[in-house]
């Protein structure tokens, strides 16, 4: 089973940049991602075309617990599929790498 989340419905109207770890953490809690991960094989995150930057701070607030849980980029991306343009996906890949680097330092 899969769950699709359209971020267009979850972010402020007119937003073009997603930033701030605290905002990412708030959205994670609002979406109840831990529960969704348990109940779904795949979670699809649709990022609107209006977003021009998905800052690592926001991404880490939203996904660090999940990246730690799945331990590798490949396993994380098996659970989460991102519908976005290539530039935003590069931000996502950078965020994953940062989370994994920090996880290895702990």
C-alpha positions in Angstrom: 0.0 0.0 0.0 1.2 3.5 -0.7 0.3 7.0 0.6 0.6 10.1 -1.5 1.3 13.5 0.2 1.0 16.6 -1.8 3.0 19.3 -0.1 1.0 22.0 -2.0 -1.7 21.3 0.6 0.7 21.5 3.6 2.8 24.6 3.0 2.0 28.3 3.0 0.4 29.7 -0.1 3.0 31.5 -2.2 6.0 29.6 -0.7 8.9 29.1 -3.1 11.5 28.0 -0.5 11.1 25.4 2.1 13.5 26.2 5.0 13.9 25.9 8.7 14.5 22.7 10.7 11.7 23.6 13.1 9.2 24.0 10.3 10.2 20.6 8.9 9.8 19.0 12.3 6.4 20.5 12.7 5.3 19.2 9.4 6.7 15.7 10.2 4.6 15.7 13.4 1.5 17.0 11.6 1.8 14.4 8.8 2.4 11.6 11.5 5.2 10.2 9.3 6.3 7.5 11.8 2.8 6.1 11.7 2.6 6.4 7.9 5.9 4.5 7.5 4.5 1.7 9.6 1.2 1.5 7.7 2.5 1.9 4.1 5.0 0.3 1.8 5.8 3.5 0.0 5.2 7.2 0.8 5.1 9.5 -2.2 6.0 13.1 -1.5 4.7 15.5 -4.3 6.6 18.7 -4.3 4.9 21.5 -6.3 6.7 23.1 -9.2 6.5 26.5 -7.5 9.2 25.3 -4.9 12.6 26.4 -6.1 14.6 25.3 -3.0 14.2 22.5 -0.5 16.8 23.6 2.1 18.6 21.0 4.0 17.5 22.4 7.3 13.8 21.8 6.4 14.5 18.4 4.8 16.5 17.3 7.9 13.7 18.4 10.2 11.2 16.5 8.1 13.2 13.3 7.4 16.2 12.7 9.7 14.4 10.2 11.9 13.4 8.2 8.8 16.9 8.4 7.3 18.3 7.1 10.6 15.7 4.3 10.6 16.4 3.1 7.1 20.2 3.7 7.5 21.0 4.0 3.7 20.0 6.3 0.9 18.8 3.4 -1.1 16.5 2.0 1.7 15.2 5.5 2.4 14.3 6.0 -1.2 12.6 2.6 -1.3 10.2 3.9 1.3 10.0 7.5 0.1 9.5 8.5 -3.5 9.7 12.1 -4.4 7.8 13.7 -7.3 9.7 16.8 -8.1 12.0 18.4 -10.6 15.7 17.4 -10.9 16.9 20.5 -9.0 14.7 19.8 -6.0 15.8 16.2 -6.1 19.4 17.3 -5.9 18.5 19.2 -2.7 16.9 16.0 -1.4 20.0 14.0 -2.2 22.2 16.5 -0.5 19.9 16.3 2.6 20.1 12.6 2.7 23.9 12.7 2.5 24.1 15.2 5.3 21.8 13.2 7.5 23.8 10.0 6.9 27.1 11.8 7.5 25.8 13.2 10.8 24.4 9.8 11.7 27.8 8.2 11.2 29.4 10.7 13.5 27.2 9.8 16.5 
